[in-house]
């Protein structure tokens, strides 16, 4: 998704699906073409600097272009077909991986210096090698699962090695070096795990080539693990759904609607950024691309009304990252959580709802109080679209999301729900000329969906190497016991260690492999404290995502700073401050699962079905936590109706934390503290002083 920014008060446009989506017409648009193109090039350079998957070839003509497009379209059709006509798991996963990596070698150059206009000769070799492993598995499948029982012979080992090398190289191109290096370290472990120099805790029996590569290639516990299973069954279809929404103009709808609702409010552009980025982030699941595409539209507006450039970039970064915890789609990691834990996706989405609302409420509260402290206005109403006009033009495109939620509530299988919703999206788009999808749009969406799925597929495949080694050896058990030992029997200390492990992995890895690795090795440590599996996995899920805005390696914040012209580290620390509620809430729902809308009382930690808590408990936790998050925002900004002293801010922060903790007694005490501070602040409020620089 590309973005454009034009000038003057009504001067902002956003481009989606490679087509301009004007939010308000500009009479000077023709004179701004060069500036817009320069802005596009600048934003693309920022995206490529921090997001490896954005570095792609752009073949604009010739048979290779149509060859790649044809494979992408067939790839998407294959996934729609197997949704209703499933193949054996190993076969459909091998096709997903084989064709996916073949496309990666055609679309993604070997390095930044490689040609972006032509496919290099050696990439055609990689293309064929990627397909060879898939073809071999299809040809030998019956023999593998019957007479050989999954035991690897020398030919199996050869094709396994070829496939693993293709996976490592392909994932390097699309995710960067860190994940392939980590996978290679894990892959080396079973070769040396029996040697004398290994620590006692890491010693294992000897493994031969057949053991190792048979595990990775011939079973569904390696390359073709549960992660790839989720990718082929669920994630691909939801990415495809997002591509169809984008082709129908959903990006413009979200931005227009956010502008119409919040644009004229105090500090309006920042609130627009939070709302639009949250919606877009939930659907596309990519924090970095969301920062660049939506940020090119929102950051200049924030700066124009008076927000500091560092703060503007931080707002966009924190809002974009939060989209991955926002139901109903929640990026892609939630589908892997459903596959990994065996929990219904509807249960995960419901559990994520209140924490996600609290996260975004915390961001908006700080944005609002900062606008009050600096007396920042919104955009003039005459320069904004009206809600009625927006809904009249494109409001019907919200129906596919409503339809999807309905199907999930009715427990329609997730893959079916996604496929049905894609068809529904095409049908609904026909209602208005502005959104109508023609045959070329449908083919374009099929191609876009395939291209956009490759990064997720590659991450799931390469992390399958890690899963395979953990399954083959005792490494996962060792890591779990080590965390428990370091935690010294303390739940809080174990949570801190788990949080740090999740964030360290998340700083260098995409959110999906970060979640999978921590869910495999860190989350089981919480089971010893009788923490329900849902709570444990949500905990590591959150912190793996928030690593994107946690210094020193906060790529989403760096991308926001690149657009705003701010300082990257200052933007990172401001993003961390804006997202503070997101760092507190996971600890709260570990200690009180009511925040996740579950009542695990008397149930095993591995329970897959939970009753709802009592209604009074739900109402109490919603009221106290919402009030607490707003109060925390006021404390962090030092402003409610007027400025606060450091002492007042500290007392208010304590009251806010007591409110967020979902217990009646702490909520009552916190409520009294917050009420006293609020009344005192209102009575002593002074006129805002718009002279601050940050």
PEBELSUL-V888840 format. One record per pair of residues at least 12 apart in sequence whose ideal C-beta (glycine too) atoms are under 6 Angstrom apart, sorted by the first residue. I is the first residue (numbers start at 0). J is the second residue. If there is no record, write none. Layout:
BEGIN
i=I j=J
i=I j=J
END
This chain:
BEGIN
i=0 j=15
i=0 j=292
i=1 j=14
i=1 j=39
i=2 j=14
i=2 j=42
i=2 j=292
i=2 j=295
i=2 j=296
i=3 j=35
i=4 j=38
i=4 j=295
i=4 j=299
i=5 j=25
i=5 j=31
i=8 j=382
i=9 j=23
i=9 j=382
i=10 j=25
i=11 j=296
i=11 j=300
i=13 j=254
i=13 j=296
i=15 j=245
i=15 j=250
i=16 j=245
i=16 j=246
i=20 j=251
i=22 j=254
i=22 j=255
i=42 j=291
i=42 j=295
i=45 j=291
i=45 j=558
i=45 j=561
i=46 j=291
i=49 j=287
i=49 j=554
i=49 j=557
i=49 j=558
i=50 j=287
i=51 j=174
i=51 j=175
i=52 j=173
i=52 j=454
i=55 j=106
i=55 j=107
i=56 j=106
i=56 j=108
i=56 j=115
i=57 j=115
i=63 j=118
i=67 j=105
i=68 j=446
i=71 j=446
i=71 j=449
i=72 j=442
i=72 j=445
i=72 j=446
i=74 j=98
i=74 j=449
i=75 j=239
i=75 j=445
i=75 j=448
i=75 j=449
i=78 j=235
i=79 j=418
i=82 j=414
i=82 j=418
i=88 j=219
i=89 j=219
i=89 j=223
i=91 j=231
i=92 j=223
i=92 j=227
i=92 j=231
i=93 j=133
i=93 j=136
i=94 j=133
i=95 j=231
i=96 j=460
i=97 j=129
i=97 j=130
i=97 j=132
i=97 j=133
i=99 j=453
i=99 j=456
i=100 j=129
i=100 j=165
i=100 j=169
i=101 j=126
i=101 j=129
i=101 j=130
i=103 j=169
i=103 j=173
i=103 j=453
i=104 j=122
i=104 j=125
i=104 j=126
i=105 j=118
i=105 j=126
i=107 j=172
i=107 j=173
i=128 j=161
i=128 j=165
i=129 j=165
i=132 j=158
i=132 j=161
i=132 j=162
i=135 j=158
i=143 j=217
i=149 j=217
i=149 j=218
i=151 j=209
i=151 j=212
i=151 j=213
i=151 j=217
i=156 j=208
i=156 j=212
i=159 j=212
i=159 j=215
i=159 j=216
i=166 j=460
i=166 j=461
i=167 j=179
i=169 j=457
i=170 j=457
i=170 j=461
i=173 j=454
i=173 j=457
i=174 j=458
i=177 j=507
i=178 j=461
i=178 j=508
i=178 j=512
i=182 j=461
i=182 j=464
i=182 j=465
i=185 j=465
i=185 j=468
i=186 j=464
i=188 j=468
i=189 j=206
i=189 j=211
i=189 j=472
i=193 j=205
i=200 j=477
i=203 j=472
i=214 j=467
i=214 j=471
i=215 j=467
i=220 j=467
i=220 j=470
i=221 j=463
i=221 j=467
i=222 j=460
i=222 j=463
i=224 j=463
i=224 j=466
i=225 j=338
i=225 j=339
i=226 j=335
i=226 j=459
i=226 j=462
i=226 j=463
i=226 j=515
i=227 j=459
i=227 j=460
i=227 j=463
i=228 j=338
i=229 j=334
i=229 j=335
i=229 j=338
i=230 j=455
i=230 j=456
i=230 j=459
i=232 j=414
i=233 j=334
i=233 j=413
i=233 j=414
i=234 j=331
i=234 j=334
i=234 j=455
i=235 j=452
i=236 j=414
i=236 j=417
i=236 j=418
i=237 j=328
i=237 j=417
i=238 j=448
i=238 j=451
i=238 j=452
i=239 j=448
i=240 j=417
i=240 j=420
i=240 j=421
i=241 j=282
i=241 j=283
i=242 j=444
i=242 j=447
i=242 j=448
i=243 j=421
i=243 j=424
i=243 j=444
i=246 j=436
i=246 j=440
i=246 j=443
i=246 j=444
i=247 j=396
i=247 j=428
i=247 j=434
i=247 j=436
i=248 j=393
i=248 j=434
i=249 j=396
i=252 j=393
i=252 j=396
i=253 j=275
i=253 j=278
i=253 j=279
i=254 j=275
i=255 j=384
i=255 j=389
i=256 j=389
i=257 j=271
i=257 j=274
i=257 j=275
i=258 j=271
i=258 j=383
i=259 j=384
i=259 j=385
i=259 j=386
i=259 j=389
i=262 j=377
i=262 j=378
i=262 j=383
i=263 j=377
i=263 j=378
i=263 j=380
i=264 j=377
i=265 j=370
i=266 j=366
i=266 j=370
i=266 j=375
i=267 j=377
i=267 j=378
i=268 j=300
i=268 j=301
i=268 j=304
i=269 j=301
i=269 j=306
i=269 j=314
i=269 j=366
i=270 j=366
i=271 j=297
i=272 j=297
i=272 j=314
i=272 j=315
i=272 j=318
i=273 j=318
i=273 j=362
i=273 j=363
i=275 j=293
i=276 j=289
i=276 j=293
i=276 j=318
i=276 j=319
i=277 j=318
i=277 j=321
i=277 j=322
i=277 j=325
i=277 j=359
i=279 j=293
i=280 j=319
i=280 j=322
i=281 j=322
i=281 j=325
i=281 j=328
i=282 j=328
i=284 j=323
i=284 j=330
i=284 j=331
i=286 j=319
i=286 j=320
i=286 j=547
i=286 j=555
i=287 j=555
i=287 j=558
i=289 j=319
i=290 j=315
i=290 j=316
i=290 j=319
i=290 j=555
i=290 j=558
i=290 j=559
i=291 j=558
i=294 j=315
i=294 j=559
i=294 j=562
i=297 j=315
i=298 j=311
i=298 j=315
i=298 j=562
i=298 j=563
i=304 j=375
i=305 j=373
i=305 j=375
i=307 j=693
i=308 j=563
i=308 j=564
i=308 j=565
i=309 j=565
i=309 j=566
i=309 j=569
i=309 j=570
i=309 j=573
i=310 j=573
i=311 j=563
i=312 j=559
i=312 j=560
i=312 j=563
i=312 j=565
i=312 j=570
i=313 j=570
i=313 j=573
i=313 j=574
i=313 j=577
i=315 j=559
i=316 j=548
i=316 j=555
i=316 j=556
i=316 j=559
i=316 j=574
i=317 j=362
i=317 j=548
i=317 j=574
i=317 j=577
i=317 j=578
i=319 j=555
i=320 j=547
i=320 j=548
i=320 j=555
i=321 j=358
i=321 j=359
i=323 j=544
i=324 j=351
i=324 j=355
i=325 j=355
i=326 j=348
i=326 j=351
i=326 j=352
i=327 j=348
i=327 j=404
i=331 j=455
i=331 j=511
i=332 j=510
i=332 j=511
i=332 j=514
i=332 j=540
i=333 j=347
i=336 j=536
i=339 j=518
i=340 j=532
i=340 j=536
i=341 j=607
i=342 j=533
i=342 j=607
i=344 j=413
i=345 j=407
i=349 j=596
i=350 j=533
i=350 j=595
i=350 j=596
i=353 j=594
i=354 j=584
i=357 j=580
i=357 j=584
i=357 j=624
i=357 j=628
i=358 j=580
i=358 j=581
i=360 j=628
i=361 j=580
i=361 j=628
i=361 j=632
i=362 j=577
i=364 j=629
i=364 j=632
i=365 j=577
i=365 j=632
i=365 j=635
i=365 j=636
i=368 j=632
i=368 j=633
i=368 j=636
i=368 j=638
i=369 j=636
i=371 j=638
i=372 j=638
i=372 j=687
i=373 j=689
i=373 j=691
i=374 j=687
i=374 j=689
i=392 j=433
i=393 j=434
i=395 j=427
i=395 j=430
i=396 j=434
i=398 j=427
i=399 j=420
i=399 j=423
i=399 j=424
i=399 j=427
i=402 j=420
i=402 j=423
i=403 j=420
i=458 j=509
i=458 j=511
i=458 j=512
i=462 j=512
i=462 j=515
i=469 j=519
i=475 j=519
i=475 j=520
i=478 j=520
i=479 j=523
i=479 j=524
i=482 j=496
i=482 j=524
i=483 j=524
i=483 j=527
i=490 j=528
i=493 j=524
i=497 j=521
i=498 j=542
i=500 j=517
i=500 j=521
i=501 j=517
i=501 j=539
i=501 j=542
i=501 j=543
i=502 j=542
i=502 j=546
i=502 j=549
i=504 j=516
i=504 j=517
i=505 j=543
i=505 j=546
i=506 j=546
i=506 j=552
i=510 j=543
i=510 j=544
i=513 j=543
i=514 j=540
i=514 j=543
i=517 j=539
i=518 j=536
i=518 j=539
i=521 j=539
i=522 j=535
i=522 j=536
i=522 j=539
i=526 j=604
i=529 j=604
i=531 j=599
i=531 j=604
i=532 j=604
i=532 j=605
i=534 j=589
i=534 j=592
i=538 j=585
i=538 j=589
i=541 j=585
i=545 j=581
i=548 j=574
i=548 j=578
i=549 j=575
i=550 j=568
i=550 j=571
i=550 j=572
i=553 j=571
i=556 j=570
i=556 j=571
i=556 j=574
i=580 j=628
i=587 j=659
i=587 j=660
i=591 j=661
i=593 j=612
i=593 j=616
i=593 j=620
i=593 j=661
i=594 j=620
i=594 j=661
i=597 j=609
i=598 j=610
i=598 j=612
i=620 j=661
i=623 j=658
i=623 j=666
i=624 j=659
i=626 j=658
i=627 j=655
i=627 j=658
i=627 j=659
i=630 j=651
i=630 j=655
i=630 j=673
i=631 j=655
i=634 j=648
i=634 j=651
i=634 j=652
i=634 j=655
i=639 j=680
i=640 j=680
i=640 j=681
i=640 j=684
i=641 j=680
i=641 j=684
i=641 j=685
i=651 j=676
i=654 j=669
i=654 j=672
i=654 j=673
i=657 j=669
END
